[in-house]
Every structure is written in structure tokens, then in C-alpha cells.
């Protein structure tokens, strides 16, 4: 059963911000001033997904990225095996062995993955979900105190 999500249906908006960082700063300010922040919620509205294109994907980049991720995994496995192997010299051997085999398999799987796209996605990117606005909500019993504190924040830290 999923965990319950806290949504203050009867909450009062105590601030609206254009960025999550501003909303987080407001709640942090409340916390710094000993306000019971467990009575607040940040709600993002009008969600949208933004995909930042980071570059062109080529056979070479697919091979290097696959080899790098495989090498990290191989290094991890080699370290784990080396820690439980008897003798100190075998640690270095197992780590190098894991690193090389991981890089090799990663390279192969990176190329297979790139080939599977058949040119449909020849770019790399990073995605994030952002909101147009962020409302800081508060339960009614604490809303007035929160609004008074936030009014001081905007007076002392204009931004």
C-alpha cells in the first residue's frame, strides 16, 4: 500500500514563488525562525518536462559512455570480490580484472543500445520536471504567523 500523501485541503497559501529555490528559501527561513514547518507544504503547479540537449550521439560517444559505465560497475564488483578474497595481492588483480571486463562489456552493450535506436535518437539529453509556480501552503492555525515571518524575509532580503 503506498504511503499517504499530505495535501492540505484546507491550507492557506502563504506565498507564491517562481522557482523552487525561492519556495525552499521561504520554508528554510521559517525553519530558521523556529516556525513549525511540518505544517507547511510546497506545491508546484502547471508542471512541464524540460529536456536539455547536451550533444550529438555518435558511435564513438556511445562506445565511450558504455565503456565508462561498465568500468564503474566492474570496479565495484572487483572491489567487492577483492575484499573477500584471501591474500592482499589478489585485491589489485581482481579490481583491474573487474575494471577491464566491465569496460569491455559496457562498450559492447553501449554499441548494441545505440544500434537498437536506428538513428531515431541521435542526441544526448538531461530531463527535468519543473513547475510554473510554487505555492507554499500552511495549515490555517499557523498561517498568520507564517505570513508575518515571510513578510520580514521579503523586507530584509529583496530578490
N, C-alpha and C positions, 0 to 999 in steps of 0.2 A: 504494500500500500504506500503510495507516495506521501512524502512529508507535507504537512499543511502549509499553505502559503498565507502569510499575513497580509491582508489587504484591508486597510482602514476604511470601511464603507462609510462610516460616519466621521471620517477625518476631515480636518480643515487644512486648506493649502496655506502654508506659512511662507512660501517663497517659490518663485519660478525662475529657472536659470536656463541659459542657452547651451551650457556644456555640463557634462557630468562632473568635471573637475570643480566647477563653481558650486554645484549642489553638494558635492562631497566636502568642499571647504566650509560651507554653511553648517553642515552637520558636525564637522570637526570643531568648528567654533563653539557650537552649542555644547559639545562634549567637554571642551577645554574650560567652559564656564559652569561645569558641574550640572548641566541640564540632563535629565533622564532620557537619553537618546533612544532608548528601547521603545519609546512612544512615537518615534518618527519613522517615516518611510520615504525613500526616493523612488519616484515613479517616472519612467521615461515614456513619452508619448510620441505618436507618429513615427514608429520605428522604420528604419530603412537599412538595407545592406549596402555597404560601400566596398568595392573591390579595387584595391590599388595595384596597378600593373607594375611589376618590378623588373620585367625584362623579357627578352625573347628566349624561348626554349628551343635549344638545338640538341642534336645527338650528343655533342660534347658536354653540354651543361647537364643533360640527363644522366650521362655516364658519371660525371664528377659528383653530382648530387647523390646518386645511388651509391657510389663507392664511399663517399663521406659518411652517409648514414649507416651503411653496412660496417664501416670501420669502427664507428662508435659502438655499435651493437657487439661486434666481435671483440673489441677491447673490454667491454663489460663482461662478456662471457669468459674471456681469457682470464680476467682478474678473479672472477668467482671460482673458476676451476683451479687457478694458481693458489688461491688462499687455502684451499682444502687439499691440495696435493702435498705429499710428503717431500721434504727437501727444499732448500732455498733456491737452487739454480733453476729448477723447473718453472718457477714463477715467471721469470723473464721469457723463457721459451714459450710457455703457454700464452702469455699476453701477446707476444709477437705473432704466434701462430693464429690466435683468435683475431687479431687485428688484420692480418693479411687475408685470411679466409673470409672474414666479414666484408672486407673491402671488395674482394673478388665477387662474392655472391651479390652484394649490394649493387655493384656495377652491372652485373647481368640482369638483375631484376629492374634496375633503373631503365636500362635499354628496352627490356620487354614492355615495361609500363609505357614508355614513350611510343613504342611501335604500336601498342594497342590503341592509342588515341587517333592514329591515322591522320594526323595533321589537323584534327578538329580543335585542338587547344595548344597552339604553339607559343604560349607565353606563360610566365610565372606570375603569381599574384599573391596578395595577402588580403583577406576579407575581414570585415568587422561590421557589427550591427551598432548603429547609433540612433539616437532619438533626436527629434527636432527641438524638444524642450524637456526639461527635467523639473518636476514639481516635488517639493519637499512637503510632505503631509505630516500632520500631527494629530494625535487624539485630542478631542475637544477640551478635556480637563487641563491640558498643558499648553494649548495653542497660544494663548495670550502671552504667557511668559516667554515662549519661543520667539514670537513675533517681536517682543520688546528687545530680546537679546540680538536678534538678527538686524534690527534697526541700528543698533550700535555698531555692528560689523560693517554695514554699508557706510556709516559715518566715519569710522576710523580707517577703513581700508577701501577707498574708492577704486573700483576696477571694472 
